[in-house]
Amino acid sequence: MISFECDYNNGAHPQVLHHLIETNDLQSLTYGFDKWSDCAKEKIRKACEDDEAQVYFLVGGTQTNATVIDGLLESYQAVISAETGHINVHEAGAVEHSGHRVIALPSHNGKLDAKELADYMEWFVNDESTEHLVQPGMVYISFPTEYGTIYSAKELENIYETCHRYELKLFVDGARMGYGLMAEGCDITMPWLACHCDAFYIGGTKVGALCGEAVVFTHNNAPKHFFSIIKQHGALLAKGRLTGVQFDALFTDNLYFDISRHAITMAMRMKKMFEEKGYKFYLDSPTNQQFVVLDNEEMARLEKYFIFTHWDKFDNDHTICRFVTSWATMDEDLENLRSVVLG
């Protein structure tokens, strides 16, 4: 069975594994105070074009979201998210478990709308009972979104300006950041993003690493004692070199961006196959996640050969199915898909 279920169903990119092996017999300091972590941080700062960026390595996406949000918010504050946002849907209430409510606003193909955000904040600041309400302190978005869509620079700029107007921090979940930045039509770069949010993270788990995410605070605004906050959330590796070595490899010779571009190339080839067969798409995604509307009988047929996600019910006779490519998707995978889809 060939899996198009997700982009973290393989191990790690060979160059990442090679770097782990070649450094394996060398001793280092612990908890991320090693030379490879230091080197990776410098490479990430260079990629962000920000020599002052503060970089931290955490173990996974859920831990990263919960830790950053808890670290940046006061105890009485909440975080605003699209109703489809990962923290609102797929993280078992991790953010709310740490004491911060998630305020869900309408989702537009996975994205927040700056005007609707402003409208909500206007209602909030003008309500007579404002002090009795949970206080919004942050906006959370994903790039790309859970639906494989991407914000334009203008859309993100409008959200960031709205956040400034109402003194909200903006945090960008970049679990699949490489796949968003390399998507056709994307007019956002990592340096541009670094200037238009308060914190973001670069996903490793879904983009070539065994595990790990790199959190970037670009305005010298990391929470005080953030190292301790990471540890308190169980998101700190004693063998911190594990994440450091991996990101050192990913940010050497443009590897992170090259393997992300590969996934996009594979996804567009896959998308064309479905289009040739006449399949409909739930929405137009330029990234590595493709949402195909399948007749239930056709879905059952494809399931004999491939693993993919039943995303949502479309109607009584059709299901929205998610097919995902990654840095590890091979030509042979797509040829097998072609032979079954086009029959």
C-alpha positions in Angstrom: 0.0 0.0 0.0 1.3 3.4 -1.0 0.5 6.1 1.5 -0.6 9.6 0.6 -2.1 10.0 4.1 0.3 12.7 5.4 3.7 14.3 5.1 5.3 12.7 8.2 4.9 9.0 7.4 8.5 8.6 6.4 11.6 8.8 8.6 13.9 11.6 7.7 15.7 12.9 4.6 18.9 11.0 3.9 21.1 14.1 4.4 19.5 14.6 7.8 20.2 11.0 8.8 23.7 11.2 7.5 24.4 14.3 9.6 23.0 12.4 12.7 25.2 9.4 11.9 28.4 11.5 11.3 28.0 13.4 14.6 26.8 10.3 16.6 30.1 9.5 18.2 30.9 13.1 19.2 30.0 14.3 22.7 28.3 17.6 23.3 26.6 19.7 25.9 22.9 18.9 26.6 19.5 20.6 26.4 20.4 22.4 23.1 23.6 24.0 24.3 25.7 22.2 21.6 27.6 23.5 18.6 25.2 22.0 16.1 22.2 23.8 17.6 24.2 27.0 17.7 25.1 26.5 14.1 21.5 25.7 13.1 20.3 28.9 14.9 22.8 31.0 12.9 21.7 29.5 9.6 18.0 30.1 10.5 18.8 33.7 11.4 20.5 34.1 8.0 17.5 32.6 6.3 15.3 35.1 8.1 17.8 37.9 7.4 17.6 38.8 11.1 20.8 38.6 13.1 18.9 39.3 16.3 16.2 36.6 15.9 15.8 34.3 19.0 15.5 30.7 18.0 14.4 27.7 20.1 14.0 24.0 19.2 11.0 22.1 20.5 10.0 18.5 20.0 6.7 18.7 18.0 3.9 20.9 16.7 1.4 20.5 19.4 3.9 21.1 22.1 5.2 24.1 20.2 1.7 25.7 19.8 0.8 25.2 23.4 4.2 26.4 24.7 4.4 29.5 22.6 0.8 30.5 23.2 1.1 30.0 26.9 4.4 31.8 27.0 3.2 34.9 25.2 -0.2 35.2 26.9 -1.1 36.5 30.3 -3.1 34.0 32.4 -6.4 35.8 31.7 -5.9 36.0 28.0 -7.2 34.0 25.0 -6.0 33.3 21.5 -8.1 34.0 18.4 -8.1 31.3 15.6 -10.0 30.4 12.5 -12.6 27.8 13.4 -10.6 25.3 11.3 -7.4 26.2 13.0 -5.2 23.3 14.2 -5.3 24.5 17.9 -9.1 24.6 17.7 -9.6 21.2 16.1 -6.7 18.7 16.1 -4.7 19.2 19.3 -7.0 17.7 21.9 -7.6 21.1 23.6 -3.9 21.4 24.5 -4.0 25.2 24.5 -7.2 25.3 26.6 -5.6 22.7 28.9 -3.0 25.3 29.7 -5.7 27.7 30.7 -6.2 29.8 27.5 -9.5 29.8 25.7 -9.5 29.5 21.9 -11.8 32.1 20.3 -12.9 30.7 17.0 -13.8 33.1 14.1 -15.1 32.1 10.7 -12.8 30.2 8.3 -12.5 31.0 4.6 -10.9 28.0 3.1 -8.8 27.8 6.3 -7.9 31.5 6.5 -8.9 34.3 8.9 -10.2 37.5 7.4 -8.7 40.7 8.7 -12.0 42.7 8.5 -13.8 40.0 10.5 -11.0 40.1 13.0 -11.3 43.8 13.3 -15.1 43.6 13.6 -14.8 41.1 16.5 -12.3 43.3 18.3 -14.5 46.4 17.8 -17.4 44.5 19.4 -15.1 43.4 22.2 -13.6 46.8 23.1 -17.0 48.5 23.0 -19.0 45.9 24.9 -20.2 47.2 28.3 -19.0 43.9 30.0 -15.5 43.9 28.5 -13.8 43.3 31.8 -16.0 40.3 32.4 -15.1 38.7 29.1 -12.0 36.6 28.3 -9.4 39.0 27.0 -8.0 38.4 23.5 -4.3 38.6 23.5 -3.1 36.8 20.4 -4.0 35.8 16.9 -3.0 32.3 15.6 -2.9 31.4 12.0 -1.3 28.6 10.0 0.9 29.0 6.9 -0.1 27.0 4.9 -3.5 26.4 6.5 -5.1 23.1 7.4 -6.7 23.2 3.9 -3.5 23.7 2.0 -4.2 27.3 1.2 -1.8 30.2 1.7 -2.2 33.8 2.7 -1.1 36.4 0.3 1.4 39.0 1.5 -1.4 41.6 1.5 -3.8 39.4 3.5 -1.1 38.7 6.1 -0.1 42.3 6.2 -3.7 43.3 6.9 -4.0 40.8 9.7 -0.7 42.0 11.2 -1.8 45.6 11.0 -5.1 44.7 12.7 -3.2 42.9 15.5 -1.1 46.0 16.0 -4.2 48.2 16.2 -5.7 46.1 19.0 -2.4 45.2 20.7 -2.6 41.5 19.8 0.4 39.3 19.2 0.5 37.4 15.9 1.8 33.8 16.0 2.2 31.8 12.8 2.1 28.0 12.9 4.6 26.8 10.3 4.3 23.1 10.6 4.3 22.9 6.8 6.0 26.2 6.2 8.3 25.0 3.5 5.4 23.7 1.4 3.7 27.1 1.7 6.8 29.2 0.8 7.6 27.0 -2.2 4.0 27.0 -3.6 3.4 28.5 -6.9 2.0 32.0 -6.5 3.3 32.5 -3.0 4.5 36.1 -2.6 5.8 35.6 1.0 9.4 34.8 1.8 10.8 33.8 5.2 12.5 37.3 5.7 9.2 39.0 4.9 7.3 36.7 7.3 9.8 37.4 10.0 8.9 41.1 9.7 5.2 40.6 9.8 4.5 38.5 12.9 5.6 38.3 16.5 6.6 34.7 16.4 6.5 31.8 14.0 7.9 28.3 13.8 9.6 26.4 11.0 8.3 22.9 10.8 10.8 20.0 10.8 8.6 17.0 11.6 6.6 17.4 8.3 9.5 18.7 6.2 12.3 16.2 6.3 13.2 15.8 10.0 12.6 12.9 12.3 11.0 15.3 14.7 11.4 18.9 15.9 10.3 22.5 15.2 12.2 25.7 15.3 10.5 28.7 17.0 11.6 32.1 15.9 11.0 35.3 17.8 12.0 38.1 15.5 11.5 41.3 17.5 13.6 40.4 20.5 10.3 39.5 22.2 10.8 35.9 23.4 9.0 35.5 26.8 11.2 35.9 29.8 12.6 32.5 30.9 11.2 30.8 27.7 13.7 27.9 28.2 12.0 27.2 31.5 8.5 27.5 29.9 9.6 25.0 27.2 10.7 22.5 29.9 7.6 23.0 31.9 5.5 22.0 28.9 7.5 18.8 28.3 8.7 20.2 25.0 12.5 20.2 25.8 14.8 17.4 24.7 17.6 16.5 27.1 19.5 15.4 24.0 18.8 18.8 22.4 21.5 18.0 19.8 18.9 15.8 18.1 16.9 18.8 16.9 20.0 21.0 16.4 21.8 18.5 14.2 18.6 18.0 12.0 18.0 21.7 11.5 21.7 22.2 10.8 21.3 19.8 8.0 18.0 21.2 6.8 19.4 24.7 6.5 22.6 23.7 4.8 22.8 24.3 1.0 19.1 25.2 0.8 17.9 21.7 1.6 14.8 22.7 3.5 13.5 24.7 0.5 14.6 22.3 -2.2 12.8 19.3 -0.6 9.8 21.5 0.0 9.7 22.4 -3.7 10.0 18.7 -4.6 6.8 18.0 -2.6 5.0 20.8 -4.5 6.1 19.5 -7.8 4.8 16.0 -6.9 1.5 17.5 -5.7 0.9 19.4 -8.9 1.5 16.3 -11.0 -0.9 14.4 -8.8 -3.5 17.2 -9.1 -3.2 17.0 -12.9 -3.9 13.3 -12.8 -7.1 13.9 -10.9 -8.1 16.7 -13.2 -7.5 14.5 -16.3 -9.9 11.9 -14.8 -12.5 14.6 -14.2 -12.5 14.6 -10.4 -13.7 17.7 -8.6 -11.7 19.4 -5.9 -13.1 20.7 -2.7 -11.0 23.8 -3.0 -7.9 25.0 -5.0 -4.8 24.2 -3.0 -1.4 25.2 -4.4 0.5 23.2 -1.7 1.2 19.6 -1.0 -2.3 18.9 0.4 -5.0 18.2 -2.3 -8.6 17.7 -1.3 -10.5 15.6 -3.8 -14.2 15.0 -3.9 -14.7 11.3 -4.6 -17.7 9.2 -5.3 -17.9 6.8 -2.4 -17.6 3.8 -4.7 -14.5 5.3 -6.4 -13.1 6.0 -2.9 -13.5 2.4 -1.9 -11.8 1.3 -5.2 -8.8 3.6 -4.5 -8.5 2.4 -0.9 -7.5 -1.0 -2.2 -4.3 0.5 -3.4 -3.6 3.7 -1.4 -3.9 5.1 2.0 -5.4 8.6 2.2 -7.5 10.6 4.6 -11.3 10.8 4.7 -11.4 14.5 5.4 -15.1 15.2 5.6 -18.5 14.2 4.1 -19.4 16.2 1.0 -22.9 14.8 0.5 -24.5 11.4 0.9 -22.7 10.0 -2.1 -19.4 11.8 -2.0 -16.5 12.2 0.4 -13.8 14.9 0.6 -10.5 12.9 0.6 -7.1 14.4 1.3 -4.1 13.2 -0.6 -0.7 14.5 0.6 2.7 14.5 -1.0 6.0 15.2 0.9 9.7 15.5 0.5 9.8 11.7 0.2 7.2 11.2 -2.5 8.8 9.3 -5.4 8.0 9.2 -9.1 7.0 5.5 -8.7 4.4 6.5 -6.2 2.8 8.9 -8.7 3.0 6.4 -11.5 1.2 3.8 -9.4 -1.4 6.4 -8.6 -1.7 7.3 -12.3 -2.2 3.6 -13.4 -5.1 3.2 -10.9 -6.7 6.6 -11.3 -6.6 6.7 -15.1 -7.1 3.0 -15.3 
